[in-house]
């Protein structure tokens, strides 16, 4: 572990200059620079003080962070086909249930529809990538075409239908995760 680099990252994350950090700790700017460049190692007491000023503790500082994944490829997607409703859902962010929102892509064949969602807390957003769909919210219907979006509170029964003769594809995002 690069202790100096991690301290620098925490310092910058707290919008502090080396001089500001040094003043708070009654140290010199040069000493902070030496620590951040791994030219010297702080005593345990100094390290604890630095971490306290930077808003963390020894346990969090030295814990092995799980490598954060920011990019997902098609092979990471989870796909489920519903032949009865003539749709295919692609979960495009694996394990999205642990996040605040859940994006999917739903492909709906002509005459198909999504599962009818009962009212639930949260919000939903969609962007029609191909074709057109009919959004049904509390039995009221709205036609959304390619390049158009929809957004609603999910506190009413809702679902998508494809009443056209062409395939439809929608990027659909729910918060909290519901799909």
Secondary structure, DSSP 4 states (H G I P E B T S, - for coil): --HHHHHHHHHHHTT--HHHHHHHHT--HHHHHHHHTTSS---HHHHHHHHHHTT--HHHHHS-PPPPP----GGG-EEEEETTTTEEEEE-STTGGGSS-EEEEEEE-TT-BPPPBPP-SSEEEEEEEESEEEEEETTEEEEEETT-EEEEESSS-EEEE--SSS-EEEEEEEES---
